[in-house]
Amino acid sequence: QVQLVESGGGLVQPGGSLRLSCAASTSIFSINAMGWYRPAQGKERELVASIGSGGATTYVDSVKGRSTISRDNTKNTVYLQMNSLKPEDTAVYYCNGVVVTHRAYVYWGQGTQVTVSS
């Protein structure tokens, strides 16, 4: 069982920045992929950004160039640096981890609220 705890959300003005953190209860070396999701129209959640155990990253088009996902293996933490925030970035952001052994185990954090408003 892996527990994920997010932090770093809050209220920020348009154009501002936030850094979200996701702390795992286990070594993230054992987690094959970690990512950040948020609710999206027409789907339950959309993938905002993900990072694999080897460091490969992916981003949804709407945040490319404005966001960076990274991982600190010494702190078992994944970060999402979000810059040039827009009102449409307002959402609850959920941390996700996938562990693949004989099957895929998917873990979720409780979410952290990001509100972009003047």
N, C-alpha and C positions, 0 to 999 in steps of 0.2 A: 504494500500500500504506500502510495506517495502522496504527501500533502503539499499543496501549493498555496502560498500566501502572497497576495498582491498588496502593493502599497504605492503611494506616489500620486494618486489621483487628486483632483481638486478643481477649483474654479480658476480659470485663466482667461485673460483678454485675447481677442483675435490677434494673431501674430505672435503670441507668446509661446513658451516652451514648457514641457513637462517631461520628467523621466519616471516611467513606471518601472517598478521592481517586482520580480516574482521569485520568492525564496522557496526552494524545495527542501523537503525533510530528509532527502537522501542525496547522495552524490549525483550530480547531473551527468557524470560520465555514464551512468547506467540508464539515462533517459535518451532514447534515440532521437527524439525531436521535441522541441519546445516552441510554443508560439503564443501569439496574442490574437484574440478574437473579439468581435463586437457584434451586436445585433445589426441586421441589415434588412432592408425592405425585400420581401419575397423569400427570405430564408431566415432560419433561426439565428444563425451567427455566420459572419464571414471572417475568413482568415485575414488579419491585418498584416502580420509578419510572422515568419517562422525561421528557426535556425536549427540545423542538424548537429549531430554530435561532432561532425567534422568541420563545422563552421559555415557550411553553405547556407545562404539566406534567400528568402523569397519575400516579396511585398505585394500587397494589393496595389493596383495602379494609382488609386487615389492618394496614397501616402508616399509613393516613390519620390525620392529626392527630398523629402521632408522628415523622414523617420529612419532611425537606425536601430536594429536589434543586435544585441551583443550578449555574451555570456561570460561570467567570471567563475571558472571552475573551482577556484579556491574558496569562494563564498557560496557555491551552489545556488547561484542567482543568475537570472536572465533579466536583461533590461530592455526597455523600449524607450528610446529618446525620440520625442516628438517635437518638432519645430514648426514654426509658421502655422500654428494651429488655426483651424477654421471652425465656425459654428457647426458645420456638418460633421466635425469630428466628435461632437458631443455624444457620449454613449457610456455604457458600462463596459469596461474592458476586462476580459477574462483570460487568465493564463491557462495554458493547456500543455500537458506533457504526454508523450506516447512512449510506452515501453514495449518493445517487441521481443517476446521470447518464443514460445510455441504458438502464441496468438498475440494480438495487439491489446494492450491495456491502456485505456485513455483516462487521464486524470484532469480535473478542473479545479481552479481556485474559486473563491467566492465572488470575485469581481471587485473592481475599483472604479468609482465614478469619475469621469472626466467631463467637465462642463466648460465650454468655450463661449463666453458671452461678455459683452461690454456693459 
